Amino acid sequence: QVQLVESGGDLVQPGGSLRLSCAASGFTLDDYAIGWFRQAPGKEREEVSCFSSTDGSKYYADSVKGRFRISRDNAKNTLYLQMNSLKPDDTAVYYCAAGLHGTDYCSGYGHPFYWGKGTLVTVSS
């Protein structure tokens, strides 16, 4: 059974940093497109960053480029999102999501299928 469990969300001041984690079970991370989405209050969910299952390349939304970094530890089957220089606009529930095997939503082929329950990040002074 595929399961994704996020952790690491917290209240942080503007300019601060956080690292989110997504522990995966039931599948092997590097065989799937996997990444992070977020949903701010009153807004639609948006893609933040992801790993392509085709070639391992990374995607970042323009709003987080240069500030966020996605990484994974295959031995721990865990995905990470290092978030630096946080802004109030980064406040959101952050979700980990994986595609179905054989698809690659990160490269535009398919859609996220498996979702975690999310972790809340609040950026405020």
N, C-alpha and C positions, 0 to 999 in steps of 0.2 A: 504494500500500500504506500503510495507516494504521500509524503508529508513534508511541509515546509514550515519552519518555526522561526520567526524573526525575534530579535532581541536587540537591546542597546539604545532604544529611544529614551529621551530624557528632556528636561528643561535646560536650555543652555543660553548664555548671553550672546548677543550679536558679536560676530568675530570669533566665536569659539569653535570647537571641533567636537565631533562625535564619530564613533565607529559603530555601524550597524552590522549585525551578523544574521545569517540565515542558515540554520542547520537543516540539511536535506536528508531524508531517509526514503528507502524504497526504490531508489534509482541512483545512478552514478552521475554526479554533476557535469563532468566534462563531455558526456554523451548527449547533452541537451542544451538548447538555447535557454539561458537563465539570466535573470536581471532584476532590476528594481523599478517599481512604479511608486507614485505618491498621489495622494488626494488631499487637497487643502479644503477647509470648510467652505461650502458653497461653490466649489469648483469641480470640474471634471477631473477624473484620474488622468495622469500624464506619465509617460515613460521617462525615466530618469537616466538609466544606464543599463547595458546588457552585454552579455558575451554571445557571440555567434557560435552555433554548434558546428558550422561548416568549416571555419578556419580559426576560431578562437579570437577573432577580432573584436574590438570593443566599440560600443556606441555610447555617446554622451549627449544629452539634451544641451542645447546652446546655453540654457540658463544655469547649468552647473559645470560647464567646461572650465578646466583650470582650477576648480575648487574641490570637486569630488573625484574619487578614484575607486573603481571597482576592482576587486581581486577575488581569488578563490584559493582555498587550500584543499586539494584533491584528497589528501590523506585523511583530512577531517570531514570531507564532503560538506564543506561549509563555504558559503558565499559571503563576501564582505562589501561594505560601502563606507569608505573613509570620507567624511564630510568636513571640510575646512572652510574657514572664512564664512561661517554661517550667517544668513540674513533672515530677518523676520519673514520674508517671502518663502523661505524654505520650510516654514511651519506646515506640517501635514502628517497624515498617517502614511507610513512607508511600508510597501508590500513587496515581498519577494514573489517572483512568478517564473514558472518553467513551461516550456512548450511540450507538445507531444513528441515522442521519439520519431525521428525522420523528418521533422519540420524545423524551421529556423525563423522564428518571429523576429529575431534581432536583425536579420537580413531581409525581412519583408516577406518571408514564405511561411504563412501560417499565423497563428495567434497564441498568446499565452493560454495555457489550459489549467495548470495547477497553481493555486494561490495559497499563500500563507494568510494568517489572520491580521497581520499588520502590527507595527509598533509606532507609537506616537512620538514625534519630534516637535518640540516647541521652542522657538527661538524668540526670546523676549528679555528685555532688561527689567 
